Amino acid sequence: MKSIVTFALNTGCRKGEILNLRRHNVDLKHGFILLDKTKNGDRREIPINDTVRGILQGLTRRLDDDCLCLF
């Protein structure tokens, strides 16, 4: 739960955006997260800071799943 709250505080993402985040939305090389489906229907690019980068790099990766499980 701590990683979800920390992620939200550092990105400004809503709960639904975080829970529906997929690996293809994250570009660590260029340092941004692309959200296609937001509450108001707009696409958003969210910059990745060092805290968020650490959270994302620390996630366990499953090869058969595109989901980013922050909990």
Z-matrix of the N, CA and C atoms (Angstrom, degrees):
N
C 1 1.444
C 2 1.529 1 110.54
N 3 1.325 2 116.43 1 -34.21
C 4 1.461 3 120.55 2 -178.64
C 5 1.528 4 111.05 3 -61.56
N 6 1.336 5 117.40 4 -39.97
C 7 1.459 6 119.58 5 -178.53
C 8 1.527 7 111.80 6 -67.27
N 9 1.317 8 118.02 7 -33.58
C 10 1.464 9 120.96 8 177.88
C 11 1.522 10 110.40 9 -66.74
N 12 1.315 11 117.27 10 -44.66
C 13 1.462 12 121.70 11 179.81
C 14 1.525 13 110.44 12 -65.46
N 15 1.315 14 117.27 13 -44.46
C 16 1.461 15 121.36 14 178.54
C 17 1.526 16 110.61 15 -62.79
N 18 1.322 17 116.78 16 -42.78
C 19 1.462 18 122.00 17 177.32
C 20 1.524 19 110.09 18 -59.98
N 21 1.325 20 117.25 19 -46.41
C 22 1.466 21 121.95 20 -178.81
C 23 1.525 22 111.35 21 -63.17
N 24 1.311 23 117.38 22 -43.49
C 25 1.465 24 120.78 23 -179.60
C 26 1.524 25 112.26 24 -65.74
N 27 1.313 26 117.36 25 -32.47
C 28 1.463 27 121.10 26 -177.15
C 29 1.526 28 113.68 27 -88.38
N 30 1.332 29 117.47 28 -16.73
C 31 1.463 30 119.73 29 -178.20
C 32 1.523 31 113.44 30 -115.15
N 33 1.317 32 117.49 31 -24.87
C 34 1.458 33 120.53 32 -174.53
C 35 1.515 34 112.50 33 80.66
N 36 1.325 35 117.39 34 10.92
C 37 1.469 36 121.51 35 179.85
C 38 1.523 37 110.43 36 -73.49
N 39 1.304 38 114.83 37 147.85
C 40 1.459 39 121.45 38 174.77
C 41 1.528 40 109.76 39 -81.09
N 42 1.329 41 115.78 40 163.23
C 43 1.465 42 121.30 41 -178.76
C 44 1.527 43 111.66 42 -54.85
N 45 1.311 44 117.43 43 -48.23
C 46 1.463 45 121.42 44 -179.18
C 47 1.519 46 112.43 45 -62.37
N 48 1.334 47 116.60 46 -37.39
C 49 1.464 48 120.64 47 178.40
C 50 1.524 49 110.67 48 -65.59
N 51 1.315 50 116.41 49 -39.47
C 52 1.466 51 120.84 50 -179.68
C 53 1.529 52 110.61 51 -69.61
N 54 1.316 53 117.04 52 -45.96
C 55 1.457 54 120.67 53 -176.55
C 56 1.529 55 112.75 54 -69.87
N 57 1.335 56 117.61 55 -23.64
C 58 1.471 57 121.46 56 179.09
C 59 1.521 58 112.76 57 -99.43
N 60 1.301 59 117.90 58 8.13
C 61 1.460 60 122.41 59 -178.78
C 62 1.527 61 110.64 60 -67.30
N 63 1.304 62 116.54 61 136.09
C 64 1.461 63 123.21 62 179.65
C 65 1.525 64 109.81 63 -120.65
N 66 1.315 65 115.55 64 159.44
C 67 1.468 66 120.55 65 -178.12
C 68 1.522 67 112.92 66 -58.33
N 69 1.320 68 117.30 67 -35.26
C 70 1.462 69 119.45 68 -178.42
C 71 1.530 70 112.32 69 -70.39
N 72 1.349 71 118.03 70 -11.60
C 73 1.461 72 121.57 71 176.60
C 74 1.522 73 112.63 72 -84.08
N 75 1.328 74 117.62 73 -13.32
C 76 1.461 75 121.93 74 -173.60
C 77 1.521 76 110.09 75 -106.46
N 78 1.332 77 115.94 76 128.07
C 79 1.458 78 122.20 77 176.59
C 80 1.528 79 108.00 78 -121.71
N 81 1.333 80 115.90 79 90.33
C 82 1.463 81 120.14 80 -179.08
C 83 1.526 82 111.92 81 -68.29
N 84 1.316 83 116.56 82 -30.56
C 85 1.464 84 120.64 83 -178.98
C 86 1.531 85 111.00 84 -62.01
N 87 1.328 86 116.65 85 -44.96
C 88 1.462 87 121.31 86 -178.67
C 89 1.535 88 112.79 87 -96.46
N 90 1.314 89 116.42 88 -7.94
C 91 1.457 90 121.44 89 172.89
C 92 1.519 91 116.31 90 76.83
N 93 1.340 92 116.86 91 44.50
C 94 1.452 93 118.40 92 175.22
C 95 1.526 94 111.17 93 -150.37
N 96 1.335 95 114.16 94 161.33
C 97 1.456 96 123.22 95 174.39
C 98 1.514 97 106.36 96 -115.65
N 99 1.316 98 117.04 97 130.62
C 100 1.461 99 121.58 98 179.22
C 101 1.527 100 108.82 99 -106.58
N 102 1.325 101 115.17 100 118.71
C 103 1.462 102 120.99 101 177.54
C 104 1.516 103 108.54 102 -103.91
N 105 1.329 104 116.66 103 115.79
C 106 1.460 105 121.61 104 -179.79
C 107 1.522 106 112.01 105 -81.82
N 108 1.305 107 115.96 106 -39.59
C 109 1.468 108 120.55 107 -175.06
C 110 1.525 109 109.76 108 -114.86
N 111 1.322 110 116.43 109 99.16
C 112 1.457 111 120.83 110 176.85
C 113 1.521 112 109.26 111 -105.94
N 114 1.308 113 116.41 112 173.61
C 115 1.459 114 121.87 113 -176.51
C 116 1.535 115 111.70 114 -58.87
N 117 1.327 116 116.79 115 -39.00
C 118 1.463 117 119.69 116 -178.43
C 119 1.529 118 113.12 117 -94.87
N 120 1.325 119 117.63 118 3.81
C 121 1.452 120 121.64 119 174.95
C 122 1.517 121 115.87 120 89.23
N 123 1.324 122 118.13 121 -1.89
C 124 1.462 123 121.71 122 179.33
C 125 1.524 124 111.01 123 -88.00
N 126 1.329 125 116.05 124 153.12
C 127 1.469 126 121.16 125 171.62
C 128 1.523 127 107.70 126 -83.44
N 129 1.329 128 115.63 127 143.05
C 130 1.463 129 119.87 128 178.86
C 131 1.514 130 109.79 129 -132.67
N 132 1.327 131 115.66 130 142.00
C 133 1.460 132 122.38 131 169.70
C 134 1.511 133 107.55 132 -109.02
N 135 1.312 134 115.66 133 124.54
C 136 1.454 135 121.57 134 -177.96
C 137 1.517 136 108.38 135 -113.34
N 138 1.331 137 117.56 136 124.32
C 139 1.465 138 119.31 137 178.58
C 140 1.528 139 111.36 138 -68.49
N 141 1.324 140 115.56 139 147.35
C 142 1.461 141 121.98 140 179.12
C 143 1.527 142 108.22 141 -101.61
N 144 1.337 143 115.76 142 120.74
C 145 1.464 144 119.29 143 175.34
C 146 1.535 145 109.01 144 -93.42
N 147 1.322 146 117.06 145 -179.70
C 148 1.469 147 121.17 146 -175.95
C 149 1.532 148 112.63 147 -62.52
N 150 1.325 149 117.52 148 -35.85
C 151 1.465 150 121.20 149 179.65
C 152 1.521 151 110.75 150 -65.20
N 153 1.327 152 116.41 151 -47.15
C 154 1.466 153 121.00 152 179.92
C 155 1.523 154 110.07 153 -66.66
N 156 1.313 155 116.85 154 -40.10
C 157 1.467 156 120.90 155 177.91
C 158 1.531 157 110.25 156 -58.95
N 159 1.320 158 117.02 157 -42.32
C 160 1.466 159 120.89 158 178.07
C 161 1.514 160 112.60 159 -63.25
N 162 1.336 161 116.83 160 -40.73
C 163 1.464 162 120.89 161 177.73
C 164 1.521 163 109.90 162 -62.83
N 165 1.327 164 116.52 163 -47.93
C 166 1.463 165 120.84 164 -177.06
C 167 1.524 166 112.19 165 -66.33
N 168 1.318 167 117.34 166 -38.77
C 169 1.463 168 120.24 167 -179.90
C 170 1.524 169 111.81 168 -72.21
N 171 1.320 170 117.48 169 -23.14
C 172 1.455 171 121.35 170 -179.63
C 173 1.513 172 114.65 171 -85.41
N 174 1.332 173 117.49 172 -2.35
C 175 1.463 174 120.50 173 -178.54
C 176 1.519 175 111.06 174 -75.33
N 177 1.305 176 115.35 175 143.20
C 178 1.456 177 121.02 176 173.44
C 179 1.511 178 108.43 177 -75.74
N 180 1.307 179 116.78 178 132.34
C 181 1.459 180 120.88 179 -176.65
C 182 1.515 181 110.87 180 -105.03
N 183 1.332 182 114.33 181 128.27
C 184 1.459 183 120.72 182 173.22
C 185 1.512 184 107.72 183 -103.14
N 186 1.304 185 117.66 184 130.51
C 187 1.453 186 121.69 185 -177.31
C 188 1.528 187 113.03 186 -69.92
N 189 1.337 188 117.15 187 -25.48
C 190 1.459 189 120.40 188 -177.43
C 191 1.522 190 113.36 189 -93.18
N 192 1.335 191 118.61 190 5.78
C 193 1.449 192 121.69 191 -174.94
C 194 1.524 193 109.79 192 -136.04
N 195 1.344 194 116.95 193 133.92
C 196 1.455 195 122.62 194 179.29
C 197 1.528 196 112.10 195 -90.92
N 198 1.324 197 116.52 196 -5.38
C 199 1.465 198 122.03 197 -175.87
C 200 1.532 199 110.83 198 -72.87
N 201 1.333 200 115.87 199 142.83
C 202 1.464 201 121.57 200 170.88
C 203 1.516 202 106.56 201 -98.62
N 204 1.294 203 118.48 202 108.42
C 205 1.452 204 121.81 203 -178.17
C 206 1.517 205 109.10 204 -94.74
N 207 1.336 206 116.95 205 103.75
C 208 1.463 207 121.95 206 -177.79
C 209 1.517 208 112.34 207 -85.37
N 210 1.325 209 117.57 208 -0.30
C 211 1.463 210 119.44 209 -178.62
C 212 1.494 211 111.75 210 -125.47
